[in-house]
Amino acid sequence: MKDLSIVFSKEPFSKLSGRGRGFFGEHVKTISSRKGKCLIKEGEKGDTVYFLLEGCCSVLLDTPKGPLPISHLYPPDFFGELAALDQMIADVKRTATVINLTDVVVAAMKADDFKELCSAYPDVLEAVDKFYRDRQLELAQLRERIKNI
């Protein structure tokens, strides 16, 4: 198992206790993925949250003129949580595509385990909820800005 300490170096997961970090370690699978590979695809069903341990990824939105890069991810960023958390409400699809810019290593956690982890730690849940709401707002604003591309 890859060292997961980078995940706990930044909020919201720095708020996890030793027990929470143990739960995290028991419920993730470490995956190595090559440069150029697509980790998640916009429009697909999402049931996994990814934590970037090594490498760099690009986040892209589908537009009528093709994929548009909107940001980059670096360790200890996490992604895939929007579709995973939204499944509690409805059958929501991935809101963006994530492609490896380098070889990467991620820790992958199933959505149900992610929700259980967040629910067990109110401080983490509050921080993840804020992160989630901020990301949703940012995504909506960005989609509005690029709708005529």
C-alpha positions, 0 to 999 in steps of 0.5 A: 500500500502506498503511503497515504500521509499526503492525503492527511496533510491538507483539509478536510482530511487533516481533521481525521483522527487516527481511527479515521485514518485507519478507516481510510487506509482500509477502504482505499485501493491504490491504483497506478495509471499511465500518462494520457489515461482517462480516470473519469469521463464526463457523463458517466456514472460515478461511484468512486472518489479518487485521491491523487497521491503522485502525478498531475491530472487535467480536468476537462469539460465537454464543449461543442468544439471539443474538450476544454481544459479548466484546471489541473490537479496535484497531490493531495487533491481529490476528485470524483466526489460530486457524482459520488455525493450526488448519488444520495439525491439522484443518479447523477453523472460525472461533471467533468473528465480527468486525464493524466498529464503524467503517470499517476498514483491514486487512492480510490474509495467507493462512494459508500465508504466515502459517505460513511467516512464523512458521516462519522466525522462531522468536521470532515463532513462540514469541510467536504460539504463546503468544498462540494458546494464551492466546486458546484458553484464554480462549475456552474459559473464556468459552464455559463462563461463557456456556453458560447465557445 
